Amino acid sequence: MSDLSAWQKPAVIQAALAKPRVAVVGLSANELRASNFVGYYLLRNGYTVVPVNPREEEIFGLTCYPSVEAIPEPVDVVDVFRDPSAVPDIAAEAVAAGARYLWLQFGVISPEGVAIAEAGGMDCIVDRCIKIEHARYRGRMHWLGFNTEQISAQRGKA
């Protein structure tokens, strides 16, 4: 597909968000990295996060795998925080693993990777953040990125 908007269909995004098992490729142990923040957010919101990073053994107390193909259990969504040049190989691994969705984060745009995933029967979400989309569709946006379960227009006392 050449039209990015075709990869942003709300029904596809919502269906992907309904899947509980997410492999986060490029998940960093560094708390200052976006992948770490997103992975932590997903854990706090009930998802099973499967870290994928060949440089780490464990993140969030979870076993970290060197690749998608090394994950012993099936995953639903493969969320990618890698350079676009790495996406075609990741997409091929995701297809082989039987994942249903390939989610490419902001700036991760790989038409070749998307073509591989779609040819393998996967749906793709491109240039979107899974955390932001979760907050948009589930109503859990807060400036810290967490659901406070409180709605208020009052400012806190100084």
Chimera marker file (.cmm) of the C-alpha trace (Angstrom):
<marker_set name="trace">
<marker id="1" x="0.000" y="0.000" z="0.000" r="1" g="1" b="0" radius="0.5"/>
<marker id="2" x="1.277" y="3.436" z="-0.769" r="1" g="1" b="0" radius="0.5"/>
<marker id="3" x="-1.300" y="5.408" z="1.223" r="1" g="1" b="0" radius="0.5"/>
<marker id="4" x="-0.339" y="5.639" z="4.901" r="1" g="1" b="0" radius="0.5"/>
<marker id="5" x="-3.932" y="6.406" z="5.895" r="1" g="1" b="0" radius="0.5"/>
<marker id="6" x="-4.917" y="2.920" z="4.752" r="1" g="1" b="0" radius="0.5"/>
<marker id="7" x="-2.783" y="1.552" z="7.608" r="1" g="1" b="0" radius="0.5"/>
<marker id="8" x="-4.588" y="3.652" z="10.203" r="1" g="1" b="0" radius="0.5"/>
<marker id="9" x="-8.088" y="2.213" z="10.066" r="1" g="1" b="0" radius="0.5"/>
<marker id="10" x="-9.742" y="2.627" z="13.480" r="1" g="1" b="0" radius="0.5"/>
<marker id="11" x="-11.260" y="-0.859" z="13.335" r="1" g="1" b="0" radius="0.5"/>
<marker id="12" x="-7.826" y="-2.431" z="12.808" r="1" g="1" b="0" radius="0.5"/>
<marker id="13" x="-6.279" y="-0.347" z="15.586" r="1" g="1" b="0" radius="0.5"/>
<marker id="14" x="-9.066" y="-1.249" z="18.020" r="1" g="1" b="0" radius="0.5"/>
<marker id="15" x="-8.861" y="-4.934" z="17.104" r="1" g="1" b="0" radius="0.5"/>
<marker id="16" x="-5.105" y="-4.920" z="17.717" r="1" g="1" b="0" radius="0.5"/>
<marker id="17" x="-5.601" y="-3.190" z="21.070" r="1" g="1" b="0" radius="0.5"/>
<marker id="18" x="-7.989" y="-5.967" z="22.101" r="1" g="1" b="0" radius="0.5"/>
<marker id="19" x="-5.210" y="-8.547" z="21.811" r="1" g="1" b="0" radius="0.5"/>
<marker id="20" x="-3.504" y="-9.279" z="25.133" r="1" g="1" b="0" radius="0.5"/>
<marker id="21" x="-0.040" y="-10.528" z="24.161" r="1" g="1" b="0" radius="0.5"/>
<marker id="22" x="2.374" y="-7.934" z="22.745" r="1" g="1" b="0" radius="0.5"/>
<marker id="23" x="5.993" y="-8.549" z="21.718" r="1" g="1" b="0" radius="0.5"/>
<marker id="24" x="7.837" y="-5.230" z="22.014" r="1" g="1" b="0" radius="0.5"/>
<marker id="25" x="10.782" y="-5.402" z="19.624" r="1" g="1" b="0" radius="0.5"/>
<marker id="26" x="13.519" y="-3.003" z="20.672" r="1" g="1" b="0" radius="0.5"/>
<marker id="27" x="12.262" y="-2.696" z="24.256" r="1" g="1" b="0" radius="0.5"/>
<marker id="28" x="14.960" y="-0.903" z="26.245" r="1" g="1" b="0" radius="0.5"/>
<marker id="29" x="15.865" y="-1.357" z="29.902" r="1" g="1" b="0" radius="0.5"/>
<marker id="30" x="16.651" y="2.380" z="29.974" r="1" g="1" b="0" radius="0.5"/>
<marker id="31" x="13.725" y="4.117" z="31.684" r="1" g="1" b="0" radius="0.5"/>
<marker id="32" x="14.296" y="7.248" z="29.611" r="1" g="1" b="0" radius="0.5"/>
<marker id="33" x="13.590" y="5.480" z="26.325" r="1" g="1" b="0" radius="0.5"/>
<marker id="34" x="10.133" y="5.609" z="24.749" r="1" g="1" b="0" radius="0.5"/>
<marker id="35" x="10.048" y="1.830" z="24.336" r="1" g="1" b="0" radius="0.5"/>
<marker id="36" x="10.513" y="1.359" z="28.090" r="1" g="1" b="0" radius="0.5"/>
<marker id="37" x="7.743" y="3.825" z="28.906" r="1" g="1" b="0" radius="0.5"/>
<marker id="38" x="5.362" y="2.196" z="26.430" r="1" g="1" b="0" radius="0.5"/>
<marker id="39" x="6.182" y="-1.324" z="27.645" r="1" g="1" b="0" radius="0.5"/>
<marker id="40" x="5.593" y="-0.286" z="31.240" r="1" g="1" b="0" radius="0.5"/>
<marker id="41" x="2.307" y="1.384" z="30.303" r="1" g="1" b="0" radius="0.5"/>
<marker id="42" x="1.130" y="-1.779" z="28.537" r="1" g="1" b="0" radius="0.5"/>
<marker id="43" x="1.988" y="-3.893" z="31.591" r="1" g="1" b="0" radius="0.5"/>
<marker id="44" x="0.071" y="-1.517" z="33.871" r="1" g="1" b="0" radius="0.5"/>
<marker id="45" x="-2.940" y="-1.776" z="31.599" r="1" g="1" b="0" radius="0.5"/>
<marker id="46" x="-3.211" y="-5.561" z="31.637" r="1" g="1" b="0" radius="0.5"/>
<marker id="47" x="-1.216" y="-6.605" z="28.581" r="1" g="1" b="0" radius="0.5"/>
<marker id="48" x="1.260" y="-9.467" z="28.566" r="1" g="1" b="0" radius="0.5"/>
<marker id="49" x="4.471" y="-7.836" z="27.356" r="1" g="1" b="0" radius="0.5"/>
<marker id="50" x="7.160" y="-9.987" z="25.762" r="1" g="1" b="0" radius="0.5"/>
<marker id="51" x="10.467" y="-8.059" z="25.599" r="1" g="1" b="0" radius="0.5"/>
<marker id="52" x="12.571" y="-8.547" z="22.465" r="1" g="1" b="0" radius="0.5"/>
<marker id="53" x="16.119" y="-7.176" z="22.653" r="1" g="1" b="0" radius="0.5"/>
<marker id="54" x="19.278" y="-9.234" z="22.001" r="1" g="1" b="0" radius="0.5"/>
<marker id="55" x="21.311" y="-6.980" z="24.326" r="1" g="1" b="0" radius="0.5"/>
<marker id="56" x="19.211" y="-7.680" z="27.428" r="1" g="1" b="0" radius="0.5"/>
<marker id="57" x="18.425" y="-10.815" z="29.420" r="1" g="1" b="0" radius="0.5"/>
<marker id="58" x="15.552" y="-9.357" z="31.448" r="1" g="1" b="0" radius="0.5"/>
<marker id="59" x="13.379" y="-6.225" z="31.396" r="1" g="1" b="0" radius="0.5"/>
<marker id="60" x="10.619" y="-5.515" z="33.959" r="1" g="1" b="0" radius="0.5"/>
<marker id="61" x="11.529" y="-8.859" z="35.532" r="1" g="1" b="0" radius="0.5"/>
<marker id="62" x="10.477" y="-10.593" z="32.288" r="1" g="1" b="0" radius="0.5"/>
<marker id="63" x="12.663" y="-12.822" z="30.136" r="1" g="1" b="0" radius="0.5"/>
<marker id="64" x="13.974" y="-10.893" z="27.155" r="1" g="1" b="0" radius="0.5"/>
<marker id="65" x="14.263" y="-12.727" z="23.830" r="1" g="1" b="0" radius="0.5"/>
<marker id="66" x="16.820" y="-11.980" z="21.100" r="1" g="1" b="0" radius="0.5"/>
<marker id="67" x="14.229" y="-12.106" z="18.288" r="1" g="1" b="0" radius="0.5"/>
<marker id="68" x="10.557" y="-12.707" z="17.594" r="1" g="1" b="0" radius="0.5"/>
<marker id="69" x="11.327" y="-16.216" z="16.353" r="1" g="1" b="0" radius="0.5"/>
<marker id="70" x="12.922" y="-17.062" z="19.729" r="1" g="1" b="0" radius="0.5"/>
<marker id="71" x="9.682" y="-16.395" z="21.662" r="1" g="1" b="0" radius="0.5"/>
<marker id="72" x="8.381" y="-19.816" z="22.783" r="1" g="1" b="0" radius="0.5"/>
<marker id="73" x="4.682" y="-18.848" z="23.007" r="1" g="1" b="0" radius="0.5"/>
<marker id="74" x="2.520" y="-17.195" z="20.346" r="1" g="1" b="0" radius="0.5"/>
<marker id="75" x="2.085" y="-13.412" z="20.374" r="1" g="1" b="0" radius="0.5"/>
<marker id="76" x="-0.807" y="-11.376" z="18.992" r="1" g="1" b="0" radius="0.5"/>
<marker id="77" x="0.886" y="-8.057" z="18.231" r="1" g="1" b="0" radius="0.5"/>
<marker id="78" x="4.490" y="-7.338" z="17.263" r="1" g="1" b="0" radius="0.5"/>
<marker id="79" x="5.198" y="-3.715" z="18.262" r="1" g="1" b="0" radius="0.5"/>
<marker id="80" x="8.408" y="-2.403" z="16.666" r="1" g="1" b="0" radius="0.5"/>
<marker id="81" x="10.771" y="0.234" z="18.090" r="1" g="1" b="0" radius="0.5"/>
<marker id="82" x="13.585" y="-0.328" z="15.582" r="1" g="1" b="0" radius="0.5"/>
<marker id="83" x="15.092" y="1.357" z="12.569" r="1" g="1" b="0" radius="0.5"/>
<marker id="84" x="12.911" y="0.915" z="9.477" r="1" g="1" b="0" radius="0.5"/>
<marker id="85" x="15.705" y="-1.068" z="7.778" r="1" g="1" b="0" radius="0.5"/>
<marker id="86" x="15.219" y="-3.857" z="10.356" r="1" g="1" b="0" radius="0.5"/>
<marker id="87" x="11.463" y="-4.157" z="9.765" r="1" g="1" b="0" radius="0.5"/>
<marker id="88" x="11.446" y="-6.574" z="6.775" r="1" g="1" b="0" radius="0.5"/>
<marker id="89" x="13.256" y="-9.258" z="8.800" r="1" g="1" b="0" radius="0.5"/>
<marker id="90" x="11.057" y="-8.593" z="11.844" r="1" g="1" b="0" radius="0.5"/>
<marker id="91" x="7.941" y="-8.816" z="9.672" r="1" g="1" b="0" radius="0.5"/>
<marker id="92" x="9.072" y="-12.162" z="8.257" r="1" g="1" b="0" radius="0.5"/>
<marker id="93" x="9.648" y="-13.461" z="11.803" r="1" g="1" b="0" radius="0.5"/>
<marker id="94" x="6.238" y="-12.174" z="12.898" r="1" g="1" b="0" radius="0.5"/>
<marker id="95" x="4.526" y="-13.947" z="10.002" r="1" g="1" b="0" radius="0.5"/>
<marker id="96" x="6.377" y="-17.180" z="10.800" r="1" g="1" b="0" radius="0.5"/>
<marker id="97" x="5.408" y="-16.842" z="14.476" r="1" g="1" b="0" radius="0.5"/>
<marker id="98" x="1.725" y="-16.492" z="13.562" r="1" g="1" b="0" radius="0.5"/>
<marker id="99" x="1.253" y="-12.979" z="14.942" r="1" g="1" b="0" radius="0.5"/>
<marker id="100" x="-1.893" y="-11.198" z="13.778" r="1" g="1" b="0" radius="0.5"/>
<marker id="101" x="-0.722" y="-7.553" z="13.833" r="1" g="1" b="0" radius="0.5"/>
<marker id="102" x="2.475" y="-5.681" z="12.986" r="1" g="1" b="0" radius="0.5"/>
<marker id="103" x="2.549" y="-2.341" z="14.807" r="1" g="1" b="0" radius="0.5"/>
<marker id="104" x="5.217" y="0.129" z="13.691" r="1" g="1" b="0" radius="0.5"/>
<marker id="105" x="5.813" y="2.994" z="16.122" r="1" g="1" b="0" radius="0.5"/>
<marker id="106" x="6.256" y="6.670" z="15.234" r="1" g="1" b="0" radius="0.5"/>
<marker id="107" x="8.874" y="7.111" z="12.517" r="1" g="1" b="0" radius="0.5"/>
<marker id="108" x="9.140" y="3.393" z="11.819" r="1" g="1" b="0" radius="0.5"/>
<marker id="109" x="7.883" y="3.331" z="8.247" r="1" g="1" b="0" radius="0.5"/>
<marker id="110" x="8.812" y="0.372" z="6.061" r="1" g="1" b="0" radius="0.5"/>
<marker id="111" x="6.656" y="-0.321" z="2.996" r="1" g="1" b="0" radius="0.5"/>
<marker id="112" x="8.739" y="-3.455" z="2.343" r="1" g="1" b="0" radius="0.5"/>
<marker id="113" x="8.136" y="-4.751" z="5.864" r="1" g="1" b="0" radius="0.5"/>
<marker id="114" x="4.425" y="-3.992" z="5.597" r="1" g="1" b="0" radius="0.5"/>
<marker id="115" x="4.237" y="-5.821" z="2.250" r="1" g="1" b="0" radius="0.5"/>
<marker id="116" x="5.840" y="-8.898" z="3.846" r="1" g="1" b="0" radius="0.5"/>
<marker id="117" x="3.447" y="-8.778" z="6.797" r="1" g="1" b="0" radius="0.5"/>
<marker id="118" x="0.351" y="-8.253" z="4.649" r="1" g="1" b="0" radius="0.5"/>
<marker id="119" x="1.387" y="-11.048" z="2.273" r="1" g="1" b="0" radius="0.5"/>
<marker id="120" x="1.592" y="-13.261" z="5.362" r="1" g="1" b="0" radius="0.5"/>
<marker id="121" x="-1.960" y="-12.361" z="6.404" r="1" g="1" b="0" radius="0.5"/>
<marker id="122" x="-1.121" y="-9.765" z="9.054" r="1" g="1" b="0" radius="0.5"/>
<marker id="123" x="-2.799" y="-6.396" z="9.516" r="1" g="1" b="0" radius="0.5"/>
<marker id="124" x="-0.451" y="-3.429" z="9.954" r="1" g="1" b="0" radius="0.5"/>
<marker id="125" x="-0.561" y="-0.196" z="11.914" r="1" g="1" b="0" radius="0.5"/>
<marker id="126" x="2.152" y="2.234" z="10.806" r="1" g="1" b="0" radius="0.5"/>
<marker id="127" x="3.610" y="5.413" z="12.307" r="1" g="1" b="0" radius="0.5"/>
<marker id="128" x="1.376" y="5.250" z="15.395" r="1" g="1" b="0" radius="0.5"/>
<marker id="129" x="2.109" y="4.738" z="19.089" r="1" g="1" b="0" radius="0.5"/>
<marker id="130" x="0.310" y="1.830" z="20.731" r="1" g="1" b="0" radius="0.5"/>
<marker id="131" x="0.234" y="3.694" z="24.069" r="1" g="1" b="0" radius="0.5"/>
<marker id="132" x="-1.347" y="6.797" z="22.573" r="1" g="1" b="0" radius="0.5"/>
<marker id="133" x="-3.882" y="4.760" z="20.605" r="1" g="1" b="0" radius="0.5"/>
<marker id="134" x="-4.741" y="2.744" z="23.712" r="1" g="1" b="0" radius="0.5"/>
<marker id="135" x="-5.310" y="5.968" z="25.640" r="1" g="1" b="0" radius="0.5"/>
<marker id="136" x="-7.386" y="7.412" z="22.784" r="1" g="1" b="0" radius="0.5"/>
<marker id="137" x="-9.712" y="4.422" z="22.487" r="1" g="1" b="0" radius="0.5"/>
<marker id="138" x="-9.818" y="3.407" z="26.146" r="1" g="1" b="0" radius="0.5"/>
<marker id="139" x="-10.007" y="6.932" z="27.645" r="1" g="1" b="0" radius="0.5"/>
<marker id="140" x="-6.912" y="6.613" z="29.765" r="1" g="1" b="0" radius="0.5"/>
<marker id="141" x="-4.854" y="9.615" z="28.741" r="1" g="1" b="0" radius="0.5"/>
<marker id="142" x="-3.139" y="11.439" z="31.593" r="1" g="1" b="0" radius="0.5"/>
<marker id="143" x="-0.128" y="13.741" z="31.391" r="1" g="1" b="0" radius="0.5"/>
<marker id="144" x="1.994" y="11.051" z="33.082" r="1" g="1" b="0" radius="0.5"/>
<marker id="145" x="0.581" y="8.423" z="30.751" r="1" g="1" b="0" radius="0.5"/>
<marker id="146" x="-1.343" y="6.534" z="33.415" r="1" g="1" b="0" radius="0.5"/>
<marker id="147" x="-5.010" y="6.222" z="34.302" r="1" g="1" b="0" radius="0.5"/>
<marker id="148" x="-5.654" y="8.123" z="37.522" r="1" g="1" b="0" radius="0.5"/>
<marker id="149" x="-9.348" y="7.112" z="37.505" r="1" g="1" b="0" radius="0.5"/>
<marker id="150" x="-10.144" y="10.726" z="38.463" r="1" g="1" b="0" radius="0.5"/>
<marker id="151" x="-11.591" y="13.459" z="36.296" r="1" g="1" b="0" radius="0.5"/>
<marker id="152" x="-11.239" y="16.954" z="37.697" r="1" g="1" b="0" radius="0.5"/>
<marker id="153" x="-10.843" y="20.514" z="36.486" r="1" g="1" b="0" radius="0.5"/>
<marker id="154" x="-9.455" y="21.659" z="39.840" r="1" g="1" b="0" radius="0.5"/>
<marker id="155" x="-5.773" y="22.371" z="40.223" r="1" g="1" b="0" radius="0.5"/>
<marker id="156" x="-3.851" y="20.840" z="43.084" r="1" g="1" b="0" radius="0.5"/>
<marker id="157" x="-2.917" y="23.021" z="46.041" r="1" g="1" b="0" radius="0.5"/>
<marker id="158" x="0.560" y="24.545" z="45.869" r="1" g="1" b="0" radius="0.5"/>
<link id1="1" id2="2" r="1" g="1" b="0" radius="0.2"/>
<link id1="2" id2="3" r="1" g="1" b="0" radius="0.2"/>
<link id1="3" id2="4" r="1" g="1" b="0" radius="0.2"/>
<link id1="4" id2="5" r="1" g="1" b="0" radius="0.2"/>
<link id1="5" id2="6" r="1" g="1" b="0" radius="0.2"/>
<link id1="6" id2="7" r="1" g="1" b="0" radius="0.2"/>
<link id1="7" id2="8" r="1" g="1" b="0" radius="0.2"/>
<link id1="8" id2="9" r="1" g="1" b="0" radius="0.2"/>
<link id1="9" id2="10" r="1" g="1" b="0" radius="0.2"/>
<link id1="10" id2="11" r="1" g="1" b="0" radius="0.2"/>
<link id1="11" id2="12" r="1" g="1" b="0" radius="0.2"/>
<link id1="12" id2="13" r="1" g="1" b="0" radius="0.2"/>
<link id1="13" id2="14" r="1" g="1" b="0" radius="0.2"/>
<link id1="14" id2="15" r="1" g="1" b="0" radius="0.2"/>
<link id1="15" id2="16" r="1" g="1" b="0" radius="0.2"/>
<link id1="16" id2="17" r="1" g="1" b="0" radius="0.2"/>
<link id1="17" id2="18" r="1" g="1" b="0" radius="0.2"/>
<link id1="18" id2="19" r="1" g="1" b="0" radius="0.2"/>
<link id1="19" id2="20" r="1" g="1" b="0" radius="0.2"/>
<link id1="20" id2="21" r="1" g="1" b="0" radius="0.2"/>
<link id1="21" id2="22" r="1" g="1" b="0" radius="0.2"/>
<link id1="22" id2="23" r="1" g="1" b="0" radius="0.2"/>
<link id1="23" id2="24" r="1" g="1" b="0" radius="0.2"/>
<link id1="24" id2="25" r="1" g="1" b="0" radius="0.2"/>
<link id1="25" id2="26" r="1" g="1" b="0" radius="0.2"/>
<link id1="26" id2="27" r="1" g="1" b="0" radius="0.2"/>
<link id1="27" id2="28" r="1" g="1" b="0" radius="0.2"/>
<link id1="28" id2="29" r="1" g="1" b="0" radius="0.2"/>
<link id1="29" id2="30" r="1" g="1" b="0" radius="0.2"/>
<link id1="30" id2="31" r="1" g="1" b="0" radius="0.2"/>
<link id1="31" id2="32" r="1" g="1" b="0" radius="0.2"/>
<link id1="32" id2="33" r="1" g="1" b="0" radius="0.2"/>
<link id1="33" id2="34" r="1" g="1" b="0" radius="0.2"/>
<link id1="34" id2="35" r="1" g="1" b="0" radius="0.2"/>
<link id1="35" id2="36" r="1" g="1" b="0" radius="0.2"/>
<link id1="36" id2="37" r="1" g="1" b="0" radius="0.2"/>
<link id1="37" id2="38" r="1" g="1" b="0" radius="0.2"/>
<link id1="38" id2="39" r="1" g="1" b="0" radius="0.2"/>
<link id1="39" id2="40" r="1" g="1" b="0" radius="0.2"/>
<link id1="40" id2="41" r="1" g="1" b="0" radius="0.2"/>
<link id1="41" id2="42" r="1" g="1" b="0" radius="0.2"/>
<link id1="42" id2="43" r="1" g="1" b="0" radius="0.2"/>
<link id1="43" id2="44" r="1" g="1" b="0" radius="0.2"/>
<link id1="44" id2="45" r="1" g="1" b="0" radius="0.2"/>
<link id1="45" id2="46" r="1" g="1" b="0" radius="0.2"/>
<link id1="46" id2="47" r="1" g="1" b="0" radius="0.2"/>
<link id1="47" id2="48" r="1" g="1" b="0" radius="0.2"/>
<link id1="48" id2="49" r="1" g="1" b="0" radius="0.2"/>
<link id1="49" id2="50" r="1" g="1" b="0" radius="0.2"/>
<link id1="50" id2="51" r="1" g="1" b="0" radius="0.2"/>
<link id1="51" id2="52" r="1" g="1" b="0" radius="0.2"/>
<link id1="52" id2="53" r="1" g="1" b="0" radius="0.2"/>
<link id1="53" id2="54" r="1" g="1" b="0" radius="0.2"/>
<link id1="54" id2="55" r="1" g="1" b="0" radius="0.2"/>
<link id1="55" id2="56" r="1" g="1" b="0" radius="0.2"/>
<link id1="56" id2="57" r="1" g="1" b="0" radius="0.2"/>
<link id1="57" id2="58" r="1" g="1" b="0" radius="0.2"/>
<link id1="58" id2="59" r="1" g="1" b="0" radius="0.2"/>
<link id1="59" id2="60" r="1" g="1" b="0" radius="0.2"/>
<link id1="60" id2="61" r="1" g="1" b="0" radius="0.2"/>
<link id1="61" id2="62" r="1" g="1" b="0" radius="0.2"/>
<link id1="62" id2="63" r="1" g="1" b="0" radius="0.2"/>
<link id1="63" id2="64" r="1" g="1" b="0" radius="0.2"/>
<link id1="64" id2="65" r="1" g="1" b="0" radius="0.2"/>
<link id1="65" id2="66" r="1" g="1" b="0" radius="0.2"/>
<link id1="66" id2="67" r="1" g="1" b="0" radius="0.2"/>
<link id1="67" id2="68" r="1" g="1" b="0" radius="0.2"/>
<link id1="68" id2="69" r="1" g="1" b="0" radius="0.2"/>
<link id1="69" id2="70" r="1" g="1" b="0" radius="0.2"/>
<link id1="70" id2="71" r="1" g="1" b="0" radius="0.2"/>
<link id1="71" id2="72" r="1" g="1" b="0" radius="0.2"/>
<link id1="72" id2="73" r="1" g="1" b="0" radius="0.2"/>
<link id1="73" id2="74" r="1" g="1" b="0" radius="0.2"/>
<link id1="74" id2="75" r="1" g="1" b="0" radius="0.2"/>
<link id1="75" id2="76" r="1" g="1" b="0" radius="0.2"/>
<link id1="76" id2="77" r="1" g="1" b="0" radius="0.2"/>
<link id1="77" id2="78" r="1" g="1" b="0" radius="0.2"/>
<link id1="78" id2="79" r="1" g="1" b="0" radius="0.2"/>
<link id1="79" id2="80" r="1" g="1" b="0" radius="0.2"/>
<link id1="80" id2="81" r="1" g="1" b="0" radius="0.2"/>
<link id1="81" id2="82" r="1" g="1" b="0" radius="0.2"/>
<link id1="82" id2="83" r="1" g="1" b="0" radius="0.2"/>
<link id1="83" id2="84" r="1" g="1" b="0" radius="0.2"/>
<link id1="84" id2="85" r="1" g="1" b="0" radius="0.2"/>
<link id1="85" id2="86" r="1" g="1" b="0" radius="0.2"/>
<link id1="86" id2="87" r="1" g="1" b="0" radius="0.2"/>
<link id1="87" id2="88" r="1" g="1" b="0" radius="0.2"/>
<link id1="88" id2="89" r="1" g="1" b="0" radius="0.2"/>
<link id1="89" id2="90" r="1" g="1" b="0" radius="0.2"/>
<link id1="90" id2="91" r="1" g="1" b="0" radius="0.2"/>
<link id1="91" id2="92" r="1" g="1" b="0" radius="0.2"/>
<link id1="92" id2="93" r="1" g="1" b="0" radius="0.2"/>
<link id1="93" id2="94" r="1" g="1" b="0" radius="0.2"/>
<link id1="94" id2="95" r="1" g="1" b="0" radius="0.2"/>
<link id1="95" id2="96" r="1" g="1" b="0" radius="0.2"/>
<link id1="96" id2="97" r="1" g="1" b="0" radius="0.2"/>
<link id1="97" id2="98" r="1" g="1" b="0" radius="0.2"/>
<link id1="98" id2="99" r="1" g="1" b="0" radius="0.2"/>
<link id1="99" id2="100" r="1" g="1" b="0" radius="0.2"/>
<link id1="100" id2="101" r="1" g="1" b="0" radius="0.2"/>
<link id1="101" id2="102" r="1" g="1" b="0" radius="0.2"/>
<link id1="102" id2="103" r="1" g="1" b="0" radius="0.2"/>
<link id1="103" id2="104" r="1" g="1" b="0" radius="0.2"/>
<link id1="104" id2="105" r="1" g="1" b="0" radius="0.2"/>
<link id1="105" id2="106" r="1" g="1" b="0" radius="0.2"/>
<link id1="106" id2="107" r="1" g="1" b="0" radius="0.2"/>
<link id1="107" id2="108" r="1" g="1" b="0" radius="0.2"/>
<link id1="108" id2="109" r="1" g="1" b="0" radius="0.2"/>
<link id1="109" id2="110" r="1" g="1" b="0" radius="0.2"/>
<link id1="110" id2="111" r="1" g="1" b="0" radius="0.2"/>
<link id1="111" id2="112" r="1" g="1" b="0" radius="0.2"/>
<link id1="112" id2="113" r="1" g="1" b="0" radius="0.2"/>
<link id1="113" id2="114" r="1" g="1" b="0" radius="0.2"/>
<link id1="114" id2="115" r="1" g="1" b="0" radius="0.2"/>
<link id1="115" id2="116" r="1" g="1" b="0" radius="0.2"/>
<link id1="116" id2="117" r="1" g="1" b="0" radius="0.2"/>
<link id1="117" id2="118" r="1" g="1" b="0" radius="0.2"/>
<link id1="118" id2="119" r="1" g="1" b="0" radius="0.2"/>
<link id1="119" id2="120" r="1" g="1" b="0" radius="0.2"/>
<link id1="120" id2="121" r="1" g="1" b="0" radius="0.2"/>
<link id1="121" id2="122" r="1" g="1" b="0" radius="0.2"/>
<link id1="122" id2="123" r="1" g="1" b="0" radius="0.2"/>
<link id1="123" id2="124" r="1" g="1" b="0" radius="0.2"/>
<link id1="124" id2="125" r="1" g="1" b="0" radius="0.2"/>
<link id1="125" id2="126" r="1" g="1" b="0" radius="0.2"/>
<link id1="126" id2="127" r="1" g="1" b="0" radius="0.2"/>
<link id1="127" id2="128" r="1" g="1" b="0" radius="0.2"/>
<link id1="128" id2="129" r="1" g="1" b="0" radius="0.2"/>
<link id1="129" id2="130" r="1" g="1" b="0" radius="0.2"/>
<link id1="130" id2="131" r="1" g="1" b="0" radius="0.2"/>
<link id1="131" id2="132" r="1" g="1" b="0" radius="0.2"/>
<link id1="132" id2="133" r="1" g="1" b="0" radius="0.2"/>
<link id1="133" id2="134" r="1" g="1" b="0" radius="0.2"/>
<link id1="134" id2="135" r="1" g="1" b="0" radius="0.2"/>
<link id1="135" id2="136" r="1" g="1" b="0" radius="0.2"/>
<link id1="136" id2="137" r="1" g="1" b="0" radius="0.2"/>
<link id1="137" id2="138" r="1" g="1" b="0" radius="0.2"/>
<link id1="138" id2="139" r="1" g="1" b="0" radius="0.2"/>
<link id1="139" id2="140" r="1" g="1" b="0" radius="0.2"/>
<link id1="140" id2="141" r="1" g="1" b="0" radius="0.2"/>
<link id1="141" id2="142" r="1" g="1" b="0" radius="0.2"/>
<link id1="142" id2="143" r="1" g="1" b="0" radius="0.2"/>
<link id1="143" id2="144" r="1" g="1" b="0" radius="0.2"/>
<link id1="144" id2="145" r="1" g="1" b="0" radius="0.2"/>
<link id1="145" id2="146" r="1" g="1" b="0" radius="0.2"/>
<link id1="146" id2="147" r="1" g="1" b="0" radius="0.2"/>
<link id1="147" id2="148" r="1" g="1" b="0" radius="0.2"/>
<link id1="148" id2="149" r="1" g="1" b="0" radius="0.2"/>
<link id1="149" id2="150" r="1" g="1" b="0" radius="0.2"/>
<link id1="150" id2="151" r="1" g="1" b="0" radius="0.2"/>
<link id1="151" id2="152" r="1" g="1" b="0" radius="0.2"/>
<link id1="152" id2="153" r="1" g="1" b="0" radius="0.2"/>
<link id1="153" id2="154" r="1" g="1" b="0" radius="0.2"/>
<link id1="154" id2="155" r="1" g="1" b="0" radius="0.2"/>
<link id1="155" id2="156" r="1" g="1" b="0" radius="0.2"/>
<link id1="156" id2="157" r="1" g="1" b="0" radius="0.2"/>
<link id1="157" id2="158" r="1" g="1" b="0" radius="0.2"/>
</marker_set>
